[in-house]
Amino acid sequence: MNDERLRRWRLVLGGDEDGTGVGLDAEDSKMDGVLAALYQPEPESGAPRSAGLGASAPRVARWLGDIRAYFPSSIVQVMQRDAVDRLGLKRLLLEPELLSAVEPDVHLVGTLLSLNSVMPERTKETARDVVRKVVDDLESRLGEPTRAAVRGALDRAARSARPRHADIDWGKTVHANLRNYSPELRTVVPERLVGYGRRNKSIQRDVILAIDQSGSMAESVVYASLFGAVLASMRALRTRLIAFDTAVVDLSDLLDDPVDVLFGTQLGGGTDINRALAYSQGLITKPEDTLMVLVSDLYEGGNREEMLTRVRMIVESGVQLVALLALADSGAPSYDHDNAAAFAALGVPAFACTPDRFGDLLAAALRREDLSRWDSDSA
C-alpha cells in the first residue's frame, strides 16, 4: 500500500494506534482534528473527551470555517448535515453569527424551515439570506430548462399538415418523405410537410401544486416551491400552490418570490391528503385544461376511503392528476405502498422524480402522454 493510501486510512481511522504506522504533519493534524470533532465516538464515562464541538456557537463557527478550508463544498454539506444530526446543533442554527458561516444547501433550508416557528426575529433575516442563496442557485440551474420544456409542450403539441415555414418540423418532415429521395438531386423531395400547430393564445392551462409539508418531505417542499414560482412566471399557465398537513394553506399569492413561499410553509405535523384534495378540487374550473401535481409520500392521516373516492372524481372529471412520492435528488423516501397502488389503479401514476427531470415530466403530462415509463423508471 502506498504512502498516500496509508495517509488517507490514518485520517479515516482517526487514531494513533490504528495499525497504519503513519504520522501526520501539521496540516494533516488540523484536518484530523476537525474530523475527530464530529466523528470521534463519545469516550467512556469518566474519561476526558479529546474532541468535539460542544454547545459553543463560536467553536462551531470556527469548525465550519475549518472544514471549508480542507474539503470541497459537496463534502462540507455532508459534514454539516452530520453535525446537525449527530450533535444536535439545531438550536445553534438559531444564532445569526453561526448561520452566516454555514455552507447553504437544500437540506439546510429544510432544517431552517422546520425551525421557522421558534426562530427569533434577529435570526430571520440571516435565515432568509441563506435560503435566498440556495433558491437563486437552484433557479439558475433548473428555471430555464423547466420553462423551455413547458413552452415546447404548450406551443408545439398539435401537428399540422400545412404548416407555415417557421412551424415546419424538419426532422419529422424528412422522415415522412424518405421514400421520395431523388438520386439526381441528392436530396429528399418533401411532398408532405409536417409541422407544429399554433396554440390558441387565449387558452390558459391550469397547474395546481399540492405539497405535503410533513417533516419527511422537507427536500420536496423546497423544490416544489421553487418550481411553483417558475411556473407562475409563465403567462400561458395559471399556477396555484397549496401546502398542507392537517390544514391547508394557499400560498398562490406568494408565488412571485419562492423564498416567501418557503417561509409560508411549516414543516412537521400530521397529514390530511383528503382535505388537500378537497381544497384543490374547489380550484378546478376547466378540468380538461388542468394538471394537478400532488407531492406527498401518501401516508394519509385523514379519511382514506374518502380520499380515494375524491381521487376518482378528480380523474373522471378530466383532470390530469400525478402523484409524486418525492421531488428530490435523494430519491423516493418511505411511502405508503398501499395508497400508491390504489392511486395507480385509479389511473394516477405515483413515483418519485428528481428535480432535473421535473420539467420534462410536466411537459409530458401537459401533452397527456402515458406516464407509465416515468413510473417504471422510478421503480
KEKE-3310 file (N, C-alpha, C; in steps of 0.2 Angstrom, whole numbers, plus 5000, padded with zeros to 4 digits):
npx = (5004:5003:5011:5002:4989:4990:4990:4978:4970:4974:4968:4955:4953:4957:4965:4980:4984:4981:4986:4991:5003:5007:5012:5006:5008:5008:4998:4989:4986:4978:4967:4963:4959:4947:4939:4939:4932:4919:4916:4923:4920:4910:4919:4922:4912:4917:4930:4941:4935:4942:4940:4927:4912:4905:4893:4895:4893:4903:4914:4908:4906:4920:4924:4916:4922:4934:4932:4928:4940:4947:4940:4930:4915:4904:4907:4908:4895:4889:4895:4891:4877:4878:4884:4873:4864:4870:4876:4866:4864:4854:4848:4858:4858:4850:4857:4862:4875:4881:4874:4878:4890:4888:4888:4877:4863:4851:4846:4850:4841:4829:4830:4830:4818:4810:4813:4807:4796:4800:4811:4820:4817:4829:4837:4830:4831:4844:4843:4834:4842:4851:4843:4839:4851:4852:4840:4842:4853:4847:4837:4844:4850:4839:4828:4826:4828:4816:4806:4808:4805:4791:4786:4788:4779:4767:4766:4769:4762:4752:4750:4752:4747:4749:4759:4766:4781:4790:4785:4788:4792:4807:4814:4804:4798:4807:4809:4796:4796:4806:4805:4804:4817:4828:4839:4846:4845:4850:4844:4830:4814:4802:4786:4776:4773:4777:4772:4771:4757:4749:4747:4731:4732:4723:4719:4722:4732:4729:4738:4740:4748:4750:4757:4764:4768:4774:4786:4795:4796:4804:4814:4807:4798:4805:4810:4798:4792:4800:4799:4785:4785:4793:4784:4774:4778:4776:4765:4757:4752:4741:4745:4743:4747:4747:4750:4750:4746:4738:4730:4726:4735:4734:4746:4747:4747:4759:4768:4777:4789:4799:4806:4797:4787:4792:4795:4782:4778:4776:4785:4782:4771:4754:4746:4734:4728:4716:4709:4717:4715:4702:4701:4709:4701:4691:4697:4697:4692:4692:4692:4698:4708:4717:4731:4735:4747:4751:4762:4768:4771:4761:4756:4742:4733:4720:4704:4704:4696:4688:4697:4702:4690:4688:4699:4696:4685:4691:4699:4690:4683:4691:4703:4721:4730:4744:4754:4768:4779:4791:4800:4815:4833:4837:4830:4816:4807:4802:4786:4768:4764:4752:4743:4749:4748:4734:4731:4737:4729:4718:4721:4731:4747:4760:4775:4793:4802:4817:4823:4829:4823:4810:4804:4803:4794:4783:4780:4777:4766:4757:4755:4748:4753:4757:4761:4767:4780:4788:4785:4790:4803:4806:4805)
npy = (4994:5011:5027:5037:5031:5025:5036:5042:5032:5033:5045:5042:5032:5038:5037:5035:5023:5014:5005:5008:5015:5027:5044:5061:5076:5094:5101:5090:5086:5096:5094:5081:5084:5092:5082:5073:5080:5079:5066:5057:5044:5045:5046:5034:5033:5045:5047:5059:5070:5071:5077:5087:5097:5103:5114:5127:5141:5150:5140:5131:5139:5142:5129:5126:5135:5129:5116:5120:5125:5113:5104:5100:5109:5100:5090:5097:5100:5088:5085:5095:5092:5080:5085:5092:5082:5072:5079:5087:5101:5110:5120:5129:5134:5144:5155:5170:5173:5161:5155:5163:5158:5145:5133:5135:5124:5113:5104:5111:5122:5115:5111:5124:5129:5120:5125:5137:5142:5144:5152:5166:5184:5191:5182:5179:5187:5184:5170:5171:5176:5165:5155:5162:5162:5148:5146:5155:5149:5136:5140:5146:5135:5126:5133:5139:5128:5121:5130:5130:5117:5116:5126:5121:5110:5116:5125:5117:5105:5101:5094:5099:5098:5107:5117:5134:5141:5144:5135:5122:5105:5099:5088:5077:5079:5076:5062:5057:5058:5050:5040:5047:5051:5059:5053:5060:5074:5072:5073:5074:5075:5084:5080:5080:5090:5091:5099:5110:5114:5130:5135:5141:5156:5162:5152:5146:5136:5127:5124:5115:5114:5103:5102:5091:5095:5088:5082:5073:5077:5088:5091:5090:5100:5111:5111:5110:5122:5131:5127:5130:5144:5146:5141:5150:5161:5160:5166:5158:5149:5146:5146:5138:5136:5125:5121:5108:5100:5094:5104:5116:5128:5141:5146:5154:5167:5171:5168:5175:5176:5163:5162:5168:5159:5148:5152:5153:5140:5127:5115:5098:5090:5082:5073:5077:5071:5070:5082:5091:5088:5090:5104:5108:5103:5112:5123:5120:5124:5122:5107:5099:5106:5106:5102:5093:5091:5081:5082:5070:5058:5050:5045:5044:5053:5056:5053:5039:5031:5041:5049:5042:5041:5054:5056:5048:5055:5067:5063:5057:5068:5074:5080:5080:5070:5068:5060:5063:5055:5059:5074:5076:5075:5064:5053:5042:5042:5034:5027:5026:5011:5004:5014:5021:5010:5010:5022:5021:5011:5019:5026:5035:5039:5035:5040:5044:5059:5066:5083:5088:5082:5086:5096:5090:5080:5087:5093:5081:5077:5088:5086:5076:5063:5045:5041:5030:5026:5034:5030:5017:5019:5025:5015)
npz = (5000:4995:5002:5001:5001:5014:5022:5020:5025:5038:5042:5040:5050:5062:5074:5084:5087:5075:5067:5055:5056:5052:5053:5056:5047:5051:5045:5041:5054:5058:5050:5054:5066:5064:5059:5069:5079:5075:5071:5081:5092:5107:5123:5136:5151:5162:5157:5149:5136:5120:5109:5100:5097:5106:5114:5110:5101:5095:5094:5085:5074:5071:5068:5056:5047:5047:5041:5028:5023:5021:5014:4999:4993:4992:5001:5012:5014:5017:5029:5037:5038:5045:5057:5062:5064:5072:5083:5088:5084:5080:5088:5089:5076:5076:5079:5072:5069:5068:5057:5047:5044:5038:5025:5012:5008:5000:5011:5022:5021:5023:5036:5042:5039:5047:5059:5059:5066:5079:5078:5082:5080:5077:5070:5058:5047:5043:5041:5030:5020:5019:5014:5002:4994:4991:4984:4973:4967:4963:4955:4944:4939:4936:4932:4918:4910:4914:4910:4896:4893:4896:4888:4876:4876:4877:4866:4854:4853:4845:4829:4812:4795:4785:4788:4792:4786:4797:4806:4803:4806:4803:4805:4807:4795:4785:4789:4786:4772:4766:4757:4745:4740:4729:4718:4708:4712:4724:4736:4748:4742:4748:4748:4757:4771:4788:4803:4817:4826:4830:4846:4853:4859:4868:4877:4893:4902:4917:4932:4947:4961:4975:4990:5002:5018:5028:5040:5034:5021:5018:5008:4996:4998:4996:4983:4976:4979:4973:4959:4958:4958:4947:4937:4939:4933:4920:4908:4900:4909:4923:4939:4954:4971:4985:5002:5014:5029:5042:5040:5027:5017:5006:4996:4984:4982:4985:4975:4968:4973:4978:4990:4999:4998:5004:5017:5021:5023:5035:5041:5047:5058:5056:5042:5030:5017:5010:5014:5008:4994:4993:4994:4983:4973:4973:4967:4953:4937:4924:4919:4909:4905:4915:4926:4939:4952:4965:4978:4989:5001:5003:5015:5023:5035:5037:5031:5023:5013:5008:5003:4992:4985:4981:4973:4962:4957:4953:4943:4934:4930:4921:4924:4923:4934:4944:4955:4965:4974:4979:4976:4973:4975:4982:4980:4981:4996:5012:5009:5007:5002:4999:4997:4986:4976:4976:4970:4958:4952:4950:4939:4942:4941:4952:4958:4961:4957:4951:4953:4941:4931:4931:4923:4911:4914:4918:4905:4897:4904:4902:4889:4889:4889:4890:4906:4911:4909:4916:4929:4929:4927:4939:4948)
capx = (5000:5007:5010:4996:4983:4990:4989:4970:4967:4975:4963:4948:4953:4957:4968:4987:4986:4977:4989:4994:5010:5008:5012:5003:5011:5004:4992:4985:4984:4972:4962:4961:4956:4940:4936:4938:4927:4912:4915:4926:4915:4910:4923:4918:4910:4923:4936:4941:4934:4948:4937:4920:4910:4901:4887:4898:4892:4910:4918:4905:4908:4927:4924:4913:4927:4940:4930:4928:4947:4950:4936:4926:4909:4900:4909:4906:4887:4888:4898:4886:4871:4880:4884:4866:4860:4874:4877:4860:4865:4848:4847:4864:4857:4846:4861:4864:4883:4883:4871:4882:4896:4886:4888:4870:4861:4844:4845:4850:4835:4824:4831:4828:4810:4807:4814:4804:4791:4804:4816:4820:4817:4836:4839:4826:4834:4850:4840:4831:4848:4854:4838:4839:4857:4850:4835:4844:4857:4843:4833:4849:4851:4833:4822:4825:4826:4809:4801:4808:4801:4784:4784:4788:4773:4761:4766:4770:4759:4747:4753:4749:4750:4750:4762:4770:4788:4793:4782:4790:4797:4811:4816:4799:4796:4812:4807:4790:4797:4812:4804:4805:4823:4830:4847:4848:4845:4854:4840:4823:4809:4796:4779:4772:4776:4774:4774:4768:4751:4749:4742:4727:4735:4719:4718:4727:4732:4730:4743:4739:4753:4748:4763:4763:4773:4776:4793:4799:4795:4807:4818:4802:4794:4810:4810:4791:4791:4804:4795:4779:4787:4795:4778:4769:4781:4774:4759:4752:4749:4739:4748:4741:4751:4745:4754:4746:4747:4731:4726:4728:4737:4735:4752:4747:4748:4766:4772:4782:4795:4799:4808:4791:4783:4795:4794:4775:4776:4778:4787:4781:4764:4751:4744:4727:4728:4709:4707:4721:4712:4695:4703:4711:4695:4687:4701:4696:4687:4692:4696:4702:4715:4720:4736:4736:4753:4751:4768:4766:4773:4754:4754:4736:4731:4713:4699:4707:4691:4685:4702:4702:4684:4689:4704:4692:4681:4695:4702:4684:4681:4695:4709:4727:4732:4750:4757:4775:4781:4796:4803:4821:4839:4839:4825:4809:4808:4797:4780:4763:4764:4745:4740:4752:4745:4727:4731:4739:4723:4713:4724:4735:4754:4764:4783:4797:4805:4822:4822:4832:4818:4803:4802:4801:4788:4777:4779:4774:4759:4753:4754:4744:4756:4756:4767:4769:4788:4791:4783:4794:4810:4807:4804)
capy = (5000:5017:5031:5042:5027:5024:5043:5043:5027:5036:5050:5039:5028:5043:5036:5034:5015:5012:5000:5011:5017:5034:5050:5066:5083:5099:5102:5084:5085:5100:5091:5076:5087:5094:5076:5070:5084:5077:5058:5053:5042:5048:5042:5030:5038:5047:5048:5065:5070:5074:5081:5088:5104:5105:5118:5134:5144:5152:5135:5128:5143:5140:5122:5127:5138:5124:5111:5123:5126:5107:5099:5103:5111:5094:5086:5102:5100:5082:5086:5100:5088:5075:5088:5093:5075:5068:5083:5091:5108:5114:5126:5134:5137:5150:5161:5173:5173:5154:5154:5166:5154:5139:5132:5134:5119:5111:5101:5116:5125:5111:5112:5131:5129:5116:5129:5144:5144:5146:5157:5173:5189:5193:5177:5178:5190:5180:5164:5172:5177:5158:5152:5165:5159:5141:5147:5158:5144:5131:5144:5147:5128:5122:5138:5140:5121:5119:5134:5128:5111:5118:5130:5116:5106:5121:5128:5113:5099:5099:5094:5102:5095:5113:5122:5139:5139:5144:5130:5115:5101:5097:5081:5073:5080:5071:5055:5056:5058:5046:5036:5052:5053:5059:5052:5066:5080:5070:5076:5071:5079:5084:5081:5081:5094:5090:5104:5111:5119:5135:5135:5146:5160:5164:5146:5146:5130:5127:5119:5115:5110:5102:5100:5089:5098:5084:5083:5069:5080:5094:5092:5090:5106:5116:5110:5111:5129:5134:5126:5134:5151:5146:5140:5156:5167:5159:5169:5153:5145:5149:5141:5138:5131:5125:5117:5105:5095:5093:5110:5118:5135:5143:5151:5156:5174:5172:5164:5180:5175:5157:5162:5170:5153:5143:5154:5152:5133:5125:5108:5094:5089:5076:5074:5075:5072:5071:5089:5095:5086:5094:5111:5108:5102:5118:5127:5117:5127:5119:5100:5096:5110:5107:5097:5093:5088:5080:5080:5068:5051:5046:5042:5048:5053:5058:5048:5036:5030:5047:5052:5038:5042:5060:5055:5045:5060:5072:5060:5056:5075:5076:5082:5076:5070:5065:5059:5062:5052:5064:5078:5077:5072:5059:5048:5040:5041:5029:5030:5021:5007:5003:5020:5022:5006:5012:5028:5018:5008:5024:5030:5041:5036:5038:5039:5049:5062:5071:5090:5089:5079:5088:5100:5085:5077:5092:5093:5075:5077:5093:5083:5070:5057:5040:5042:5024:5025:5038:5026:5011:5022:5026:5009)
capz = (5000:4995:5007:5001:5004:5021:5025:5020:5030:5045:5043:5041:5056:5067:5080:5084:5086:5070:5063:5049:5057:5048:5057:5052:5048:5055:5041:5042:5061:5059:5046:5058:5072:5063:5058:5076:5082:5073:5071:5086:5097:5114:5127:5141:5156:5167:5153:5146:5129:5117:5103:5100:5096:5112:5113:5109:5094:5092:5092:5079:5068:5069:5064:5050:5043:5045:5036:5021:5021:5020:5010:4994:4995:4992:5007:5018:5015:5021:5036:5041:5040:5050:5063:5065:5066:5077:5089:5090:5083:5078:5092:5087:5070:5078:5080:5066:5068:5065:5051:5041:5042:5036:5018:5011:5003:5001:5017:5027:5020:5026:5043:5044:5039:5052:5065:5057:5071:5085:5076:5085:5075:5075:5066:5052:5041:5041:5038:5023:5016:5017:5009:4995:4991:4989:4979:4967:4964:4960:4949:4939:4936:4934:4930:4911:4907:4915:4906:4889:4892:4896:4882:4870:4877:4876:4859:4849:4855:4840:4822:4806:4788:4781:4792:4789:4786:4804:4810:4800:4810:4798:4807:4805:4788:4782:4790:4782:4765:4764:4750:4740:4739:4722:4717:4704:4716:4730:4742:4749:4740:4754:4746:4763:4776:4795:4807:4823:4826:4834:4852:4854:4864:4873:4881:4898:4906:4925:4936:4954:4965:4982:4993:5008:5022:5034:5041:5029:5014:5018:5002:4991:4999:4994:4976:4973:4980:4968:4953:4958:4956:4940:4933:4939:4929:4913:4907:4897:4914:4929:4944:4961:4975:4992:5006:5018:5034:5044:5037:5020:5017:4999:4995:4977:4981:4986:4970:4965:4977:4981:4997:5003:4998:5008:5024:5022:5025:5041:5041:5053:5059:5053:5035:5028:5010:5008:5014:5002:4988:4993:4993:4976:4969:4973:4962:4946:4933:4917:4921:4903:4904:4922:4928:4947:4954:4972:4981:4995:5002:5003:5022:5025:5042:5037:5029:5017:5008:5005:4999:4986:4981:4978:4968:4956:4955:4950:4937:4930:4928:4915:4926:4923:4941:4945:4962:4966:4981:4981:4971:4977:4972:4986:4978:4985:5004:5014:5007:5008:4996:4998:4994:4979:4972:4975:4966:4951:4950:4948:4934:4944:4942:4959:4958:4963:4952:4953:4950:4934:4926:4933:4918:4906:4917:4917:4898:4896:4907:4899:4882:4891:4887:4895:4911:4914:4908:4922:4934:4928:4928:4946:4952)
cpx = (5004:5006:5004:4990:4984:4989:4981:4967:4968:4970:4956:4948:4953:4960:4976:4988:4981:4980:4992:5002:5012:5007:5009:5007:5006:4998:4987:4982:4978:4966:4959:4957:4948:4936:4934:4932:4920:4911:4919:4920:4916:4915:4919:4917:4916:4929:4935:4939:4939:4946:4930:4919:4907:4895:4889:4897:4899:4914:4915:4907:4915:4927:4921:4918:4932:4938:4930:4935:4950:4946:4932:4919:4904:4901:4907:4899:4886:4890:4893:4880:4873:4881:4877:4863:4864:4875:4872:4862:4860:4847:4852:4862:4852:4850:4863:4871:4885:4880:4875:4888:4894:4886:4880:4869:4854:4842:4845:4843:4829:4824:4829:4821:4807:4808:4810:4800:4794:4810:4815:4820:4824:4839:4836:4829:4840:4848:4837:4837:4851:4849:4838:4845:4855:4845:4837:4849:4852:4839:4838:4850:4844:4827:4821:4824:4819:4804:4802:4804:4794:4782:4783:4781:4767:4761:4767:4767:4755:4752:4749:4752:4751:4753:4765:4777:4791:4791:4784:4794:4801:4813:4811:4797:4801:4810:4801:4791:4803:4811:4804:4812:4825:4837:4849:4849:4849:4851:4834:4819:4803:4789:4774:4775:4773:4777:4770:4762:4752:4744:4738:4729:4730:4717:4724:4726:4733:4734:4742:4744:4751:4754:4762:4769:4775:4783:4798:4800:4799:4810:4813:4799:4799:4809:4803:4789:4794:4801:4789:4780:4789:4789:4774:4772:4779:4766:4754:4749:4746:4740:4745:4745:4748:4749:4749:4749:4740:4727:4729:4729:4738:4741:4752:4749:4756:4771:4777:4788:4795:4802:4802:4787:4786:4794:4786:4773:4778:4779:4785:4773:4761:4750:4737:4726:4721:4707:4711:4717:4705:4696:4705:4706:4691:4691:4700:4691:4686:4696:4700:4708:4718:4725:4737:4742:4752:4758:4768:4769:4767:4752:4748:4734:4723:4709:4701:4702:4689:4691:4702:4696:4685:4694:4701:4688:4685:4697:4696:4682:4685:4702:4715:4730:4739:4752:4764:4777:4787:4798:4810:4826:4840:4834:4819:4811:4803:4791:4775:4762:4757:4742:4743:4749:4737:4726:4732:4733:4718:4715:4729:4742:4757:4771:4787:4800:4811:4821:4824:4827:4811:4800:4799:4795:4782:4775:4775:4767:4755:4751:4749:4747:4755:4763:4769:4777:4791:4790:4788:4801:4811:4807:4810)
cpy = (5006:5022:5035:5038:5026:5031:5044:5038:5030:5041:5048:5036:5033:5041:5034:5027:5012:5006:5002:5013:5024:5039:5056:5073:5088:5100:5096:5083:5090:5097:5085:5078:5089:5087:5073:5074:5082:5069:5054:5051:5045:5043:5039:5035:5039:5049:5055:5065:5074:5078:5082:5095:5107:5109:5125:5136:5146:5146:5131:5132:5142:5134:5122:5130:5133:5119:5114:5124:5119:5103:5103:5104:5105:5090:5090:5101:5093:5082:5090:5096:5083:5079:5090:5087:5072:5072:5088:5098:5112:5120:5131:5137:5143:5156:5163:5172:5166:5153:5157:5162:5147:5139:5131:5128:5117:5108:5106:5120:5122:5112:5119:5132:5126:5120:5136:5146:5146:5150:5164:5178:5191:5188:5176:5181:5186:5173:5165:5173:5170:5155:5155:5163:5152:5142:5150:5153:5139:5134:5144:5140:5125:5127:5137:5133:5119:5123:5132:5122:5112:5121:5126:5112:5110:5123:5123:5106:5096:5099:5097:5099:5101:5118:5128:5137:5139:5138:5123:5112:5097:5089:5076:5073:5076:5064:5053:5055:5055:5042:5041:5055:5053:5058:5058:5072:5079:5073:5072:5077:5079:5086:5082:5084:5092:5096:5105:5116:5124:5135:5141:5150:5162:5158:5146:5139:5131:5122:5120:5111:5109:5099:5098:5092:5094:5084:5079:5072:5086:5096:5094:5097:5112:5116:5112:5119:5133:5133:5129:5141:5151:5146:5147:5162:5166:5161:5163:5148:5149:5144:5143:5133:5131:5120:5114:5101:5093:5099:5112:5126:5136:5148:5154:5163:5176:5170:5169:5179:5168:5157:5164:5163:5149:5145:5154:5145:5132:5117:5104:5094:5083:5078:5072:5077:5073:5078:5093:5094:5090:5101:5112:5107:5108:5124:5126:5121:5124:5112:5098:5100:5111:5101:5098:5089:5087:5078:5077:5060:5047:5043:5047:5047:5055:5052:5045:5034:5036:5050:5048:5039:5049:5060:5053:5051:5065:5069:5059:5063:5077:5079:5077:5076:5066:5065:5058:5061:5056:5068:5080:5073:5065:5053:5047:5039:5035:5032:5024:5017:5005:5008:5022:5017:5007:5018:5026:5015:5013:5028:5035:5038:5039:5036:5045:5052:5067:5078:5091:5086:5082:5092:5095:5081:5081:5092:5087:5075:5082:5091:5077:5063:5051:5040:5036:5023:5028:5033:5020:5013:5023:5020:5006)
cpz = (5000:5001:5007:5003:5011:5025:5025:5025:5037:5047:5044:5048:5062:5074:5079:5083:5082:5066:5056:5050:5054:5053:5053:5053:5051:5051:5042:5049:5062:5056:5051:5064:5070:5061:5065:5080:5081:5073:5076:5091:5104:5118:5133:5147:5161:5163:5150:5139:5125:5111:5104:5099:5102:5110:5112:5102:5091:5090:5086:5073:5066:5065:5057:5045:5042:5040:5029:5019:5019:5015:5005:4996:4996:4999:5013:5019:5019:5028:5040:5043:5045:5057:5066:5067:5072:5083:5091:5089:5081:5082:5091:5080:5070:5079:5074:5064:5065:5059:5045:5039:5039:5028:5016:5006:5005:5008:5023:5027:5024:5033:5046:5044:5044:5059:5064:5063:5078:5084:5078:5079:5072:5070:5059:5046:5038:5038:5031:5018:5014:5012:5002:4991:4987:4983:4973:4963:4960:4954:4943:4935:4933:4931:4922:4908:4908:4911:4899:4888:4891:4890:4876:4870:4875:4868:4853:4850:4849:4833:4817:4800:4784:4785:4789:4790:4793:4808:4808:4805:4805:4799:4805:4798:4784:4782:4786:4775:4762:4758:4744:4738:4732:4721:4713:4708:4722:4736:4743:4746:4745:4751:4751:4769:4783:4799:4813:4822:4831:4840:4852:4860:4870:4878:4886:4901:4913:4927:4943:4957:4972:4985:5000:5012:5028:5034:5036:5022:5013:5011:4996:4991:4996:4986:4973:4974:4974:4961:4953:4956:4949:4935:4933:4935:4922:4912:4904:4903:4920:4934:4951:4965:4982:4995:5012:5023:5036:5042:5031:5020:5009:4999:4988:4977:4983:4981:4967:4968:4980:4988:5002:5004:5004:5016:5026:5024:5032:5042:5047:5053:5056:5045:5034:5021:5007:5008:5009:4996:4987:4991:4986:4971:4968:4968:4955:4943:4926:4918:4915:4902:4911:4923:4935:4948:4962:4974:4988:4995:5003:5010:5024:5032:5043:5035:5022:5011:5005:5001:4992:4981:4977:4972:4961:4953:4951:4943:4932:4927:4922:4917:4925:4930:4941:4953:4962:4973:4984:4975:4974:4974:4976:4984:4982:4992:5005:5012:5008:5002:4994:4994:4987:4974:4970:4970:4959:4948:4948:4942:4936:4945:4949:4958:4960:4957:4954:4950:4943:4929:4927:4927:4912:4908:4916:4909:4895:4898:4904:4892:4883:4888:4892:4900:4914:4914:4914:4928:4934:4929:4935:4950:4954)
residu = (MET:ASN:ASP:GLU:ARG:LEU:ARG:ARG:TRP:ARG:LEU:VAL:LEU:GLY:GLY:ASP:GLU:ASP:GLY:THR:GLY:VAL:GLY:LEU:ASP:ALA:GLU:ASP:SER:LYS:MET:ASP:GLY:VAL:LEU:ALA:ALA:LEU:TYR:GLN:PRO:GLU:PRO:GLU:SER:GLY:ALA:PRO:ARG:SER:ALA:GLY:LEU:GLY:ALA:SER:ALA:PRO:ARG:VAL:ALA:ARG:TRP:LEU:GLY:ASP:ILE:ARG:ALA:TYR:PHE:PRO:SER:SER:ILE:VAL:GLN:VAL:MET:GLN:ARG:ASP:ALA:VAL:ASP:ARG:LEU:GLY:LEU:LYS:ARG:LEU:LEU:LEU:GLU:PRO:GLU:LEU:LEU:SER:ALA:VAL:GLU:PRO:ASP:VAL:HIS:LEU:VAL:GLY:THR:LEU:LEU:SER:LEU:ASN:SER:VAL:MET:PRO:GLU:ARG:THR:LYS:GLU:THR:ALA:ARG:ASP:VAL:VAL:ARG:LYS:VAL:VAL:ASP:ASP:LEU:GLU:SER:ARG:LEU:GLY:GLU:PRO:THR:ARG:ALA:ALA:VAL:ARG:GLY:ALA:LEU:ASP:ARG:ALA:ALA:ARG:SER:ALA:ARG:PRO:ARG:HIS:ALA:ASP:ILE:ASP:TRP:GLY:LYS:THR:VAL:HIS:ALA:ASN:LEU:ARG:ASN:TYR:SER:PRO:GLU:LEU:ARG:THR:VAL:VAL:PRO:GLU:ARG:LEU:VAL:GLY:TYR:GLY:ARG:ARG:ASN:LYS:SER:ILE:GLN:ARG:ASP:VAL:ILE:LEU:ALA:ILE:ASP:GLN:SER:GLY:SER:MET:ALA:GLU:SER:VAL:VAL:TYR:ALA:SER:LEU:PHE:GLY:ALA:VAL:LEU:ALA:SER:MET:ARG:ALA:LEU:ARG:THR:ARG:LEU:ILE:ALA:PHE:ASP:THR:ALA:VAL:VAL:ASP:LEU:SER:ASP:LEU:LEU:ASP:ASP:PRO:VAL:ASP:VAL:LEU:PHE:GLY:THR:GLN:LEU:GLY:GLY:GLY:THR:ASP:ILE:ASN:ARG:ALA:LEU:ALA:TYR:SER:GLN:GLY:LEU:ILE:THR:LYS:PRO:GLU:ASP:THR:LEU:MET:VAL:LEU:VAL:SER:ASP:LEU:TYR:GLU:GLY:GLY:ASN:ARG:GLU:GLU:MET:LEU:THR:ARG:VAL:ARG:MET:ILE:VAL:GLU:SER:GLY:VAL:GLN:LEU:VAL:ALA:LEU:LEU:ALA:LEU:ALA:ASP:SER:GLY:ALA:PRO:SER:TYR:ASP:HIS:ASP:ASN:ALA:ALA:ALA:PHE:ALA:ALA:LEU:GLY:VAL:PRO:ALA:PHE:ALA:CYS:THR:PRO:ASP:ARG:PHE:GLY:ASP:LEU:LEU:ALA:ALA:ALA:LEU:ARG:ARG:GLU:ASP:LEU:SER:ARG:TRP:ASP:SER:ASP:SER:ALA)
# end
